[in-house]
Amino acid sequence: MRKILNNIYMASGYLSGMSILMITLLIVAQVVGRLFGFIVPSAEDFAVYSLASATFFGLAYTFHEGGHIRVSLAIKSLPPKVRKFQEGAILIFASVLSIFMAFYMTHLAWESYLFEEVSYGYIPIPLWMPQVPVALGAIMFAIAILDDLVCMLQGKTPKYLQHEDEELSLDNDLGGEL
């Protein structure tokens, strides 16, 4: 199961990177097009859709790798039992919020599909198409948070805390050498 989850997180990161690559290619096509006197229709719309995909696909990978910004100055000063309780409460709250977000993003994409909604851009795009990657990214993020919640409930250290502790020990090692 761990290998499957790690593959999901890695795939999420790759999909985010591919979305950023798509934004880059669209911008380059626009610049080259302007030099040669042609436009890329709805390039801005596709770039925005790719940005949304990159953002939501990147959530699970970044969370799993401990890359989200945390205000840990106050957290680190707490006693270990209080800190563990606080981390658990935050993971429960984050799980509820991420499941809520994943459910409603999926529901939004489904409704857009049912009602055949399209964008108002130069090229009308069915709105469910750019909404599906956002919904998938939200689902992957919810899975990542639930994964760490289960780890914590089993008495293990969540992955994001492992990365945080590794960075702290690396900073201490570097500080000792200076």
C-alpha positions in Angstrom: 0.0 0.0 0.0 2.9 2.4 0.8 4.3 1.9 -2.6 1.0 2.7 -4.3 0.6 5.9 -2.2 4.1 7.0 -2.9 3.5 6.5 -6.6 0.3 8.6 -6.4 2.3 11.4 -4.7 5.0 11.2 -7.3 2.5 11.1 -10.2 0.9 14.2 -8.7 4.3 16.0 -8.7 4.9 14.9 -12.3 1.5 16.1 -13.4 2.1 19.4 -11.7 5.4 19.8 -13.6 3.8 18.9 -16.9 1.2 21.6 -16.3 3.9 24.1 -15.7 5.6 23.0 -18.9 2.4 23.5 -20.7 2.2 27.1 -19.4 5.8 27.7 -20.6 5.0 26.3 -24.1 1.9 28.4 -24.4 3.8 31.6 -23.4 6.6 30.7 -25.9 4.0 30.1 -28.6 2.4 33.4 -27.9 5.8 35.3 -28.1 6.9 33.5 -31.3 3.4 34.0 -32.7 3.5 37.8 -32.1 6.9 38.0 -33.8 5.5 36.3 -36.9 2.1 38.1 -36.9 -0.2 35.4 -35.7 -2.0 34.7 -32.4 -2.5 31.6 -30.4 -6.3 31.5 -29.8 -7.3 31.2 -26.1 -3.8 30.8 -25.0 -4.5 32.8 -21.8 -7.4 30.5 -21.0 -5.3 27.4 -21.5 -2.5 28.9 -19.4 -5.0 29.6 -16.6 -6.4 26.0 -16.7 -2.8 24.7 -16.6 -2.0 26.9 -13.7 -5.0 25.5 -11.8 -3.9 22.0 -12.7 -0.3 22.7 -11.6 -1.5 24.1 -8.3 -3.8 21.3 -7.3 -1.6 18.5 -8.6 1.3 20.0 -6.7 -0.6 19.9 -3.3 -0.3 16.2 -2.6 3.4 15.9 -3.6 4.4 19.1 -1.8 2.6 18.0 1.4 4.1 14.5 1.3 7.6 16.0 0.8 7.1 18.5 3.7 7.3 21.5 1.4 4.3 23.4 2.6 5.0 26.4 4.7 4.4 25.9 8.4 4.9 28.3 11.3 6.9 26.0 13.4 8.5 28.5 15.8 5.7 28.2 18.3 5.0 24.5 17.6 8.6 23.5 18.4 8.5 25.1 21.8 5.5 23.0 22.9 6.0 19.9 25.1 6.1 16.7 23.1 2.7 15.5 24.3 1.0 18.8 23.6 2.7 19.0 20.2 1.5 15.5 19.3 -2.1 16.4 20.3 -1.9 19.7 18.4 -0.5 18.0 15.3 -3.3 15.4 15.5 -6.0 18.0 15.8 -4.6 19.9 12.8 -4.5 16.7 10.7 -8.1 15.9 11.6 -9.2 19.5 10.7 -7.1 19.4 7.5 -8.6 16.0 6.6 -12.1 17.3 7.0 -11.4 20.4 4.9 -9.5 18.5 2.2 -12.3 15.9 1.9 -14.9 18.7 1.7 -12.8 20.4 -1.0 -12.3 17.2 -3.0 -16.0 16.3 -2.8 -17.2 19.7 -4.0 -14.5 20.0 -6.7 -15.6 16.6 -8.1 -19.2 17.6 -7.8 -18.5 20.9 -9.6 -16.8 19.0 -12.5 -19.7 16.5 -12.7 -22.3 19.3 -12.8 -20.4 21.1 -15.5 -20.4 17.9 -17.5 -24.1 17.3 -16.9 -25.1 20.9 -17.8 -22.7 21.0 -20.7 -21.1 24.3 -19.5 -18.5 25.9 -21.8 -16.0 28.7 -21.4 -16.6 32.1 -22.9 -13.2 32.4 -24.5 -12.3 32.5 -28.1 -12.4 28.7 -28.2 -15.3 27.4 -26.2 -14.0 24.6 -23.9 -16.3 22.3 -21.9 -15.6 23.4 -18.4 -15.5 19.9 -17.0 -12.2 19.4 -18.9 -10.1 21.9 -16.8 -12.1 21.1 -13.7 -11.2 17.3 -13.7 -7.5 17.9 -13.0 -8.4 20.3 -10.2 -10.7 17.7 -8.7 -8.1 14.9 -9.1 -5.5 17.1 -7.4 -7.8 17.8 -4.5 -8.5 14.1 -4.1 -4.8 13.3 -4.1 -4.2 16.0 -1.5 -7.0 14.6 0.7 -5.4 11.2 0.4 -2.0 12.6 1.4 -3.4 14.3 4.5 -5.4 11.2 5.5 -2.3 9.1 5.0 -0.4 11.2 7.5 -3.3 11.2 9.9 -3.4 7.4 9.8 0.3 7.3 10.4 0.0 9.6 13.4 -2.9 7.5 14.8 -0.8 4.4 14.5 1.9 6.1 16.5 4.3 6.7 13.6 5.7 10.1 12.6 3.9 11.7 9.7 6.0 12.1 6.5 5.9 15.9 6.6 7.3 15.9 10.2 10.0 13.5 9.1 11.1 16.0 6.5 10.9 18.9 9.0 13.0 17.0 11.5 15.6 16.1 8.8 15.9 19.8 7.9 16.2 20.8 11.6 19.0 18.3 12.1 20.7 19.4 8.9 20.5 23.1 10.1 21.9 22.1 13.5 24.8 20.2 11.8 25.6 23.2 9.6 25.4 25.5 12.6 27.8 23.4 14.6 30.4 23.6 11.8 30.4 27.4 11.5 
